[in-house]
Amino acid sequence: MRRIILATMAFPLAVLAMPAMAQDSVSASPAEAEALDRMAPSLSDPARQAQLAGTLAALTEIVLDIPLAPLVEPLAEAAGEPAGRVDPDLTLRRMTPRSDDLSRTIQERLPQAMDRIAGLSGSLAALVPALRDMADQLEIALPREIGAPTR
């Protein structure tokens, strides 16, 4: 299942990358390229990786233990659904039995993910023109009442 989800997510990125690879003459501005070049060492820094992984693991623990009843009842009422009785002690941790592994998984895998993103920073510079073009196309395609993306 995980492979299907990753493949589904990777396909649109590959499609977006094709126009960027075809554009030899258009590239990111020097300031954008410099920002992306600075990003790689920051993401590759083991101390920064450990700090961010620890912070996200701690935040995950906090979110897993937030009582859900105060959130579920107003959302149900706003949706026009009967709120029903929600256990006041219900948390995400209690709803998902395997969530106890989540913090440990974040601490183990986030540094690897950051290393991979750092390795892609050069490729991101090539995507900047394609992303700009996509934003321009969205601005033309979206009706004014929805609101075009702003830069």
Beta strands, then each sheet from edge to edge (+ up, - down):
end
